[in-house]
Amino acid sequence: MIGITSMGAYIPYRRISRAIIAREWGRRALKGERSVANSDEDCITMSVEAAMNCLRSIERSATDGFYFASTSAPYKEKSNAGLAATACDLKDDIITADFANSLRAGTSALKAALDLVSTGTVKNVLVAAADCRSGYPKSDQEQLIGDGAASLAVGGSNVIASFEAFYAVNNEIVDIWRNPEDTYIRTGESRFIMEQGYNLSMKKVVDGILKKTGLKPQDFKKIVLSAPDLRANLGVAKKCGFEPAQVQDALMTEVGNCGTAQPLMLLIAALEEAQPGDLILLAAYGNGADAFIFKATEKIKESAGASSLKKYLHTKTSLPSYTKYLSFRGLLEGEPGEPFRTLPSNAPYWRDQKGILRFYGSKCKKCGESVFPIQRICNGCGAKDEYEEMACAEKTARMFTYTIDNLAGRSDDPTIVQSVVDADDGTRFYMLMTDCDTTEAKIGMEVEFTFRRIYEGADFHNYFWKCRPVRKGGE
């Protein structure tokens, strides 16, 4: 049996009300709010977060491949999948691949993973999809697009949702696109692109997979449809014979359209509520459409709460202004903040990737003292090269002490919490805190670690780990 063995999602901490965006342009506000990546987040960091959640339920060392999907990846010529896999502390001898250029990149990666596992070449593949796109200012897309990530593990054992069928259609239409030089998404005339693009392709693919399998709409517990706006998915479901109660909430009023990640995120939302035996139909649009049928197994009971989608939905803070939103997305340039005075080099960045990307510390074999980063000489007993490497990303920690610096950050977000945190095993870390309300910082508060973008230097992106208050919402 081939199928999904684990799942993980991620939604940024920050949201902005669509009313705030609309007010700046004197236009009508669409309902709800949208998620906004923090100034230190991008598609890589969000995909790592989702994948780390996914890996909590499966054996990390048994992962044989990592597929990364995005239309807005930070690197145009460099393996984004390889970078994310390293930050997830996956082994080196795995298959990595990037999927891009289509909103179906996430489902394309999922299908490729299912096909690869079915051949027996590998046993487990991790798929992660993330997007951080921008619509033209004043456009509907500016309000409707959201940022987020989703990850699914594919394997042949301990399957929580078995893969039952697949069907796809191609539709060559210039409806939604970006040229290499474009910052914003371009769209054609709305009625044309909806009728001849989304509606046509989605109905055709849903009807096609039902005809292929002989199943009827009433056989399904949920139909999961990627949604470009607040209502289009409901219209397609109705035309295909599904009842409104069967349609998975597309999270458009809470999160927005997360591009390549949206169909996988909505599938996770459906699986969180699924019972053994439930059939779920997933359809994703992007110049054509992909359709999958999954069936929840008895193992679905063991995965309850593992994906952590609900906690990310319920823990959030609001961006107070449209200008801050523009600045966070790099669309409005603010005054530069305090610069890093040491430019990085790709050689030491590669040499120290165990500490920088994999977040490894060391534990002395003689006295047991653990430190970060890796130290050849033990601070406790002075033993030399008598240590074992220690993964730190999933440790729990508490604030030992901190300083609130009002001048060290960006001009649009100047306050930085410089933190010293102690893990439960005694390992001490000095790092920046993110996604926090500085008025709530206190000694003893529980924190978790998160992979983030630090700064730009030497013409490449620099990543490291930060801490943040534990997100516990939805429990």
C-alpha positions in Angstrom: 0.0 0.0 0.0 1.4 3.3 -1.1 0.3 6.6 0.3 0.8 9.4 2.8 2.5 8.5 6.0 2.8 11.8 7.7 1.8 15.5 7.3 2.9 18.9 8.4 1.8 22.5 7.7 3.0 26.0 8.5 1.2 29.4 8.5 3.2 32.5 9.4 2.5 34.2 12.7 1.6 37.5 11.1 -1.7 38.3 9.3 -3.1 41.5 7.8 -6.8 42.4 7.6 -8.0 42.8 4.0 -9.8 45.9 5.2 -6.4 47.6 6.0 -5.2 46.9 2.4 -8.4 48.1 0.8 -8.6 51.2 2.9 -5.2 52.4 1.5 -6.6 52.2 -2.1 -10.1 53.4 -1.4 -11.7 50.2 -2.6 -13.9 47.5 -1.4 -12.4 45.0 1.1 -12.7 41.3 0.5 -13.8 39.3 3.6 -11.3 38.2 6.2 -7.5 38.4 6.4 -4.4 36.9 4.8 -1.2 35.5 6.2 2.0 37.4 5.8 5.5 36.0 6.0 7.7 37.8 8.6 10.7 39.8 7.4 13.0 36.9 8.2 10.9 34.3 6.3 10.8 33.0 2.8 9.8 29.8 0.9 12.8 27.9 2.3 12.2 28.7 5.9 8.5 28.0 5.7 9.0 24.7 3.9 11.5 23.7 6.6 9.0 24.4 9.3 6.3 22.3 7.6 8.7 19.5 6.9 10.0 19.4 10.4 6.4 19.0 11.6 6.0 16.2 9.2 9.2 14.5 10.3 8.0 14.3 14.0 5.8 11.4 13.0 8.3 9.4 10.9 11.8 8.1 11.0 14.1 10.9 9.8 16.9 8.5 8.8 14.6 6.5 6.6 13.8 9.4 4.3 15.2 8.7 0.9 14.2 11.8 -1.0 13.1 15.5 -0.6 11.0 17.3 -3.2 10.6 21.0 -2.9 7.9 22.9 -4.8 7.5 26.7 -5.2 6.9 29.4 -7.8 8.7 32.0 -5.6 11.9 30.2 -4.5 14.8 32.4 -3.3 17.3 30.8 -5.7 16.7 30.6 -9.5 19.9 28.5 -10.1 20.7 26.5 -7.1 19.1 23.6 -5.4 16.4 24.9 -3.0 15.5 21.3 -2.2 19.1 20.6 -1.1 19.2 23.6 1.2 15.8 22.7 2.8 16.8 19.1 3.2 20.0 20.0 5.0 18.2 22.4 7.3 15.8 19.4 8.1 18.9 17.4 9.0 18.2 14.7 6.4 21.0 12.4 5.3 23.3 13.3 2.4 22.6 10.3 0.2 19.0 11.2 -0.8 17.3 12.3 -4.0 16.5 16.0 -4.1 14.6 17.9 -6.7 12.9 21.2 -7.3 9.5 21.7 -8.8 8.5 25.1 -10.1 6.8 27.4 -12.6 3.3 26.2 -12.0 0.7 26.4 -9.2 0.5 22.6 -9.7 4.1 22.2 -8.7 3.1 21.0 -5.3 0.8 18.2 -6.6 3.4 17.5 -9.4 5.9 16.8 -6.7 3.4 14.7 -4.7 2.7 12.6 -7.8 6.4 12.2 -8.6 7.0 11.0 -5.0 4.1 8.5 -5.2 5.4 7.2 -8.5 9.0 6.9 -7.2 8.0 5.0 -4.1 5.7 2.7 -6.1 8.7 1.6 -8.2 10.5 0.3 -5.1 13.5 2.4 -5.9 13.1 4.2 -2.6 10.9 3.7 0.4 10.1 7.2 1.6 10.0 10.7 0.0 9.3 14.0 1.7 7.4 16.6 -0.3 7.3 20.2 0.8 5.6 23.1 -1.0 5.7 26.8 -0.1 4.9 30.1 -1.7 5.4 33.8 -0.9 3.9 35.6 -3.9 2.8 39.2 -4.4 -0.2 40.6 -6.3 -0.2 44.0 -7.9 -1.0 46.8 -5.4 -4.8 47.5 -5.4 -5.6 44.2 -7.1 -7.8 41.5 -5.8 -4.8 39.2 -5.8 -3.0 41.5 -3.3 -5.8 40.7 -0.8 -6.4 37.0 -1.8 -2.9 35.7 -1.8 -1.4 34.3 1.4 1.9 32.8 2.5 2.3 29.3 3.9 3.8 25.9 3.5 2.7 22.2 3.6 4.6 18.9 3.7 3.6 15.3 3.1 5.6 12.2 3.6 5.0 9.4 1.0 5.9 5.8 1.8 4.7 2.2 1.7 4.3 1.4 5.4 2.3 2.9 8.2 0.2 4.7 5.6 -2.4 7.1 7.0 -4.1 7.8 3.6 -3.7 5.3 0.8 -3.3 6.5 -2.8 -6.2 5.2 -4.9 -6.2 7.0 -8.2 -4.9 9.9 -10.3 -6.1 11.9 -13.3 -4.8 15.0 -15.0 -5.7 17.4 -17.7 -3.6 20.1 -19.5 -5.0 23.5 -20.5 -2.7 25.8 -22.4 -4.1 29.2 -21.4 -2.3 32.5 -20.5 -4.4 33.3 -17.4 -2.0 33.8 -14.4 1.7 34.3 -15.1 4.9 36.0 -14.2 7.8 36.8 -16.5 11.4 36.6 -15.2 11.6 40.3 -14.5 8.1 40.5 -12.9 7.7 41.2 -9.1 3.9 40.9 -9.3 1.5 38.3 -10.6 -0.1 39.1 -14.0 -3.6 38.0 -14.7 -5.9 38.1 -17.7 -9.5 39.3 -17.8 -11.2 37.8 -14.8 -14.3 36.2 -16.5 -12.2 34.7 -19.3 -9.6 33.1 -17.0 -12.2 31.8 -14.6 -14.5 30.2 -17.3 -11.9 29.0 -19.7 -9.2 28.3 -17.2 -10.1 27.3 -13.6 -13.8 26.2 -14.1 -13.2 24.3 -17.3 -10.1 22.5 -16.1 -11.3 21.7 -12.6 -14.7 20.3 -13.7 -13.0 18.2 -16.4 -10.4 16.7 -14.0 -13.0 15.9 -11.4 -15.4 14.4 -13.9 -12.5 12.5 -15.4 -11.3 10.8 -12.2 -14.9 9.9 -11.2 -15.4 8.3 -14.6 -12.0 6.5 -14.4 -12.8 5.0 -11.0 -16.5 4.5 -11.3 -17.1 6.4 -8.1 -19.8 8.9 -7.4 -19.8 12.2 -5.5 -21.7 10.7 -2.6 -18.9 8.1 -2.1 -16.6 10.9 -0.8 -16.4 12.4 2.6 -14.6 15.5 1.3 -13.7 17.1 -1.9 -10.6 19.4 -1.6 -10.3 22.0 -4.4 -7.6 24.6 -4.7 -9.3 28.0 -4.7 -8.3 31.2 -6.4 -10.9 33.3 -4.6 -13.6 33.1 -1.9 -16.3 31.1 -3.9 -14.9 29.5 -7.1 -14.3 26.1 -5.5 -17.9 25.9 -4.3 -19.2 26.5 -7.8 -17.0 23.8 -9.3 -18.1 21.3 -6.6 -21.8 22.0 -7.3 -21.4 21.5 -11.0 -19.7 18.2 -10.3 -22.5 17.0 -8.1 -21.1 17.5 -4.7 -23.0 18.9 -1.7 -21.6 22.1 0.0 -21.0 20.1 3.2 -18.6 17.9 1.3 -16.4 20.8 0.2 -13.3 21.3 2.4 -13.0 24.9 3.7 -10.3 26.5 1.5 -9.1 28.8 4.4 -9.4 31.8 2.1 -10.8 34.1 4.8 -8.2 33.1 7.3 -5.0 32.5 5.3 -5.5 33.1 1.6 -4.3 31.3 -1.6 -0.9 29.9 -0.7 0.0 29.0 -4.3 1.7 25.6 -4.7 1.2 24.9 -1.0 -2.6 25.5 -1.0 -3.8 22.1 -2.3 -1.5 20.2 0.1 -2.5 22.4 3.0 -6.2 21.8 2.3 -5.6 18.1 2.0 -4.0 18.1 5.4 -7.0 20.0 6.9 -9.3 17.3 5.5 -7.1 14.5 6.8 -7.1 16.0 10.2 -10.8 15.5 10.4 -10.9 12.2 8.5 -12.0 8.8 9.9 -10.8 5.4 8.7 -12.4 4.5 5.4 -13.1 8.1 4.3 -12.5 8.9 0.7 -11.0 12.3 -0.2 -10.8 13.8 -3.6 -8.1 16.4 -4.1 -8.0 18.6 -7.2 -5.4 21.4 -7.9 -5.4 23.9 -10.7 -2.6 25.5 -12.7 -2.9 25.6 -16.6 -4.8 22.3 -16.3 -5.5 20.3 -13.2 -4.4 17.3 -11.2 -6.8 15.1 -9.3 -6.0 12.5 -6.6 -8.2 10.1 -4.6 -6.9 9.1 -1.1 -8.5 6.8 1.4 -8.0 7.2 5.2 -6.7 4.1 6.9 -6.8 3.0 10.5 -3.5 4.7 11.0 -5.2 8.1 10.6 -6.3 7.9 14.3 -2.6 7.9 15.4 -1.9 11.1 13.4 -4.5 13.3 15.1 -3.0 16.6 15.9 0.4 15.7 14.4 0.2 18.1 11.4 -0.2 21.1 13.7 -2.3 23.1 11.2 -4.7 24.2 13.9 -2.1 25.6 16.1 -0.8 27.8 13.3 -4.3 28.9 12.5 -5.1 30.0 16.0 -1.8 31.6 17.1 -1.3 34.9 15.2 -0.8 38.6 15.5 -2.0 41.4 13.2 0.2 43.7 11.1 -1.0 47.2 12.0 -0.3 49.0 8.8 -0.2 48.5 5.0 3.2 50.2 4.8 4.7 47.6 7.2 3.3 44.9 5.0 4.9 46.4 1.9 8.2 46.8 3.7 8.2 43.2 5.0 7.6 41.9 1.5 10.5 44.0 0.1 8.1 46.1 -2.0 8.9 49.3 -0.1 12.4 50.1 0.9 12.9 51.4 4.4 16.0 53.0 5.9 18.6 50.3 6.4 19.0 49.0 9.9 22.1 48.1 11.8 24.3 46.3 9.3 26.2 43.0 10.0 29.8 44.1 10.0 31.3 40.8 8.8 30.4 39.7 5.3 30.0 36.0 4.9 31.9 33.7 2.7 30.5 30.7 0.9 33.5 28.6 2.0 33.1 28.9 5.8 29.3 28.8 5.3 29.8 25.4 3.7 32.4 24.3 6.2 30.2 25.2 9.2 26.9 24.0 7.9 26.4 21.5 10.7 26.1 24.4 13.1 24.5 27.0 10.7 22.0 24.8 8.8 21.7 21.5 10.7 21.9 23.3 14.1 24.3 20.8 15.7 25.9 21.2 19.1 28.3 18.8 20.9 28.1 16.7 24.0 31.2 15.6 25.9 31.7 11.9 26.1 33.6 12.2 29.4 31.6 14.6 31.6 28.4 14.9 29.6 28.4 18.7 29.2 26.5 19.9 26.1 27.2 23.1 24.2 26.3 25.0 21.1 28.0 25.4 18.6 30.2 22.3 18.4 33.4 22.8 20.6 36.5 20.6 20.2 37.6 21.4 23.8 35.0 20.7 26.6 34.3 23.7 28.8 33.6 21.4 31.7 36.5 18.9 31.8 38.9 20.1 29.1 38.7 16.9 27.1 39.9 17.4 23.5 37.9 15.9 20.6 36.0 13.7 23.0 32.5 14.6 21.9 29.5 13.4 20.0 27.4 15.7 17.7 24.0 16.6 19.0 21.0 17.8 16.9 19.3 20.7 18.7 16.5 21.8 16.4 13.8 19.9 18.3 15.0 20.6 21.8 12.7 22.5 24.2 14.1 25.5 26.0 13.3 28.3 28.4 14.4 31.9 28.6 17.4 32.4 30.9 17.9 36.1 30.3 17.3 38.6 27.5 17.8 42.2 26.4 15.4 44.3 24.4 17.4 46.3 21.9 15.4 49.1 20.2 18.0 50.0 17.7 19.4 46.8 16.3 16.6 45.7 14.0 15.3 46.9 10.6 13.9 50.3 10.3 10.4 48.8 9.8 10.8 46.5 12.8 13.6 48.0 14.9 13.2 46.1 18.2 15.2 42.9 18.7 15.0 40.5 21.6 18.6 39.3 22.2 18.0 36.0 24.1 19.9 33.5 26.1 17.9 30.3 26.4 18.6 27.0 28.2 17.4 23.7 26.8 16.1 21.0 29.1 19.4 19.2 28.9 21.4 22.2 30.0 22.6 23.4 26.5 22.8 27.2 26.4 22.0 29.2 23.3 22.6 32.8 22.5 20.3 33.9 19.6 17.7 36.3 18.3 14.0 35.9 19.1 11.4 36.2 16.4 7.6 36.2 16.1 7.3 37.7 19.5 5.5 40.5 21.3 8.4 42.2 23.2 6.0 43.1 26.1 5.5 39.4 26.7 9.2 38.5 26.9 10.0 37.2 30.4 12.4 34.9 32.2 11.4 31.3 32.2 9.1 31.6 29.1 9.0 28.5 27.0 10.6 28.8 23.5 11.1 26.7 20.4 13.7 26.9 17.6 12.9 28.0 14.1 14.9 28.2 10.9 15.0 31.8 9.6 16.7 34.1 7.1 19.3 36.3 8.9 20.5 38.8 6.3 21.8 39.3 2.8 25.5 39.4 2.2 28.1 38.3 -0.4 25.2 38.0 -2.9 23.6 34.9 -1.3 21.0 34.3 1.3 22.2 33.7 4.8 20.1 31.5 7.1 20.4 30.5 10.8 18.2 29.5 13.7 16.3 31.7 16.0 14.0 31.1 18.9 10.4 32.1 19.3 7.6 31.7 21.9 6.0 28.3 21.6 2.9 28.3 19.4 0.3 26.2 21.2 -3.0 27.4 19.7 -5.7 25.0 18.7 -4.8 22.4 21.3 
